[in-house]
Amino acid sequence: MTWNHGYNTDLGYTYGYYREQSPVWMDLAAAFHGSRPRSLSQERQRYLELGCGQGVNLCLLASLHPDTEFLGVDFNPEHIAHANGLARAAGLSNLRFIEGDFLALSREPAALGAFDHISAHGIVSWIPKPVHEALASVVGACLKPGGLYYVSYNCFPGWYSGAPIQHLLRLWQRRESLPSLTAIDRGRERLQALVEVNSAMTTSLPGLKGRLEKFPSLAKNYLVQEYLHDNWLPFWFDGMHAALEPHKLLYLGSATANEWYLPAMFPEPYRKVLATYEDPVERQVILDVLINQGFRRDIWVKGRDPLWPGQQRDWLLACRFVLLQTPPPPEDGDESKRYRFQTPLGEVTGKPEIYGGIHETLASGPKTLSEIMTATKQNLPASLQALSMMLNAGQILPFAPSRAPKPAQALNRAMADGASAGAPYSFLAAPSIGGVLQVADTDLLMLAAAGKVASQPASLAEGLIQRLLGLGKGLKDGEQALTTAEAMRPKALQLAEVFVTKTLPNWRRLGVVAG
């Protein structure tokens, strides 16, 4: 077997951020599921990401938590080279990256040290069994007693409709020696042809058509990483349990906030079916079957350190939340439709008296759960369920302001400068709230220029146009592509005015840039 273990390294992984990997989010999920948050430990926290990819995720976390020591491991030297470059550009001193293979690391995991939080995003779905066994061994050896492990992975039964797509794309690529991008484009055309002739396979798997329809909206490097590996195996939950239990890891619950109250949201027939299963592993499998789960975000613990009911209540009541966005009023003015949330059971509508009250309470600044309950006159379960929906929708975040904003601001400058040079970055750290913002590429380009030209809309607009032209890019106005300086100028000026009057002041308030 080659050094990449059948993992496709033609294109590097995406430059993403995944909020459930935040130690703050992991601690909140652990507390909700009755285990002591690692933030209550008196020791200096240590965090390990296995399969850290390009390192953007870990750089953002390290910039927001300067008192925590972060370590990222990836076997792809291209990823580590980028990660080290970004960390150096930002001057992050609490973070390091190492090139490492899980098989080799599993022979001497003590060399890595002990960690409070360990995370592995997505990677376990794409590596062969021996490598996954080695990864699980590293987690078991390196996680402190009471430590938390976040792992996300493709799972069955939801991925059954995707299995033929993956098999055929990889088959065609191997047999015809196709470059990865060609394999994606040509493979989609061939699969679409099978849909159009109503092949028996595609008609028996209606979800396959839906997956193909999403291809044009997805980044090409994501599609390559998702489908073009030799080893591609979504797990059933019992398979993941079997892999982790020998390493003293216990399943706590989902890190996906809108799943925290999922059984209580089930219709009565679903609840009756689920109630017939007492074994906890079987219950998780049947829960996945009921909702056709396709992606799991799990929190595991090495030796559950119980947060007793009274302690759990006190910790949750003291937890603070901050408002990021309020949904706009419906076009027809019907407030009952304003608070809509996606769940594994489909769309649900929240009660305006609960959700509107929470938004109004948080509009004046971060509040504890206790303060939210007092203001909205709701009990603990109702308040927590509403907050879980708002967390999942990205309307709120756990409020965890950084002790020192300068590391995050230095990273943001490095990310903006990188974007100005063509890097596909789309996130910035917000140290005043301890969160991460997804941002437009045009805003990053203007942020990079703001320190070099007068921060006036006209100057920024011209700078934006010249930077886009230099990168071979343009702007869009609705569906219309704008590719010349003259065509871009009105749209660029509009973007610059919003940036100067709204975006930049908000970023200063959030600590994204110095005030």
Order of alpha helices (4+ residues) and beta strands (2+ residues): alpha-beta-alpha-beta-alpha-beta-alpha-beta-alpha-beta-alpha-alpha-alpha-alpha-alpha-alpha-beta-alpha-alpha-alpha-beta-alpha-beta-beta-beta-alpha-beta-alpha-alpha-beta-alpha-beta-beta-alpha-alpha-beta-beta-alpha-alpha
